[in-house]
Amino acid sequence: MVEKLIEISRLQGWRKIKHIRSTTKSLFRQASQQVFRSNGKNEQQKIQTVKNYLNQSKMLQQRFDELLNAPPVGTNIQSLLLYVTLLKRYTDFAKKFTDQIERRLLKGEVIPASEKIYSIFEEHTEWITKGKLNKKVELGHLLLITTDQHQLIVDYKIMEGERDATQVSSLKERIQSRICGTGKKINSHSFDKGFYSKVNLDTLQQDYTTQVVLPKRGRHSKEDNERESAKSFKQLRRAHSAVESNINMLEHHGLNRCVDKGLRGYKRNVGLSVLAYNLHIIGNYLIAQQKQQEEKRLQDKLNYRRKKQAAPGIAA
């Protein structure tokens, strides 16, 4: 941003900006190497390299603040305002990260997840750890989807800082209002283990569904074993694995990577992907139905020919 301001204004005092950038990158690399290679023997060297990097960062922040307090002038007012605004935004990031680095590496504090920022371009991004072998960490948001017996997505929600177990009550209300109607119940509703709690189980069983498939994680009581060993529970639990193929298909319809900008664009991308998925499912059903009708028509035609050939001849 400073380089851009130099290009369109008479900004003074930044003649050595390339040297400043090179020095800062060098100090960053040294600190990173010491932190990742630290084994307890070179603790003092690690602390010193981190301090050197932080001192450089604080010096730059002070210079940025001076620039923001007395912004440059020029003829291109619109661009000047844009670059000064962006410089203020990035300076705030620098202050936040400098403080977190000092607290984490020098003071030994644990930074709460709510304070962390994983992308300075998409601040809403969350760090997702699901325990998968191929993807131990993913960046984005958790997406809660509900599919029916026809594999159509009937409900979805983008969770912002939320977890599975807190979603059951609101999901039940949405399903009841959109699908069930008055006085109707769902035959069965299946969940992953992450949704389990005694409160959630009681909530789902109250005037909502005939069969709740909510497996419990951890130690089971006698009542839990009886509930999960029932034949209907096991059958519906096996059918739950179909949602994995639904998720994989959803990724192929645009959710593998979001190319839109901002949280609003992220939500729009998710909605369009769900729509594309449902259209694909409906299209497959229509194609299968058309194929079945065509096969029936050909079979009827073949039967008619056979019947005609087998009819006895009439004498003249």
Secondary structure, 3 states (H helix, E strand, C coil): CHHHHHHHCCCCCCCCHHHHHHHHHHHHHHHHHHHHHCCCCCHHHHHHHHHHHHHHHHHHHHHHHHHHHCCCCCCCHHHHHHHHHHHHHHHHHHHHHHHHHHHHHHCCCCCCHHHCCCCCCCCCCEEECCCCCCCCCEEECEEEEEECCCCCEEEEEEECCCCHHHCHHHHHHHHHHHHHCCCCCEEEEECCHHHCCHHHHHHHHCCCEEEEECCCCCCCCHHHHHHHCCHHHHHHHHHCCHHHHHHHHHHHHHHCCCCCCHHHHHHHHHHHHHHHHHHHHHHHHHHHHHHHHHHHHHHHHHHHHHHHHHCCCCCC
